[in-house]
Amino acid sequence: MIRKAPANAKSVEGDYLVMPRHIDTKQPFWDAFGKMEVEGTANFIVRKAQKAKTWAPFALREPTALEDHGWIAKGADGLFRVTDAFVRRCFDASPAS
């Protein structure tokens, strides 16, 4: 269902079969990332991507457990990108109907 990132990349911009619009951000991502605060940050990232209509790079003000666990990756440009695992967890937790 979801394309995987190339072997030489930690993340891919916009190269997913599951796009931000396929994820329902009106519902919390219960148990998707283990902590409510992390799930709130994930929801924020998906909402931001929904506005951009793609999995575009984004900035975060503070370090987050999402990066610690490899669910998002920081690029050389200082911007973050979602990983396949992030997209999968968000979609599994709250698919749009």
Secondary structure, DSSP 8 states (H G I E B T S, - for coil): ------TT-S--SS--SS-GGGB-SSS--TTSSSSHHHHHHHHHHHHHHHHHTS---B--SS--HHHHTTSEEE-TTS-EEE-HHHHHHHHHHSB--
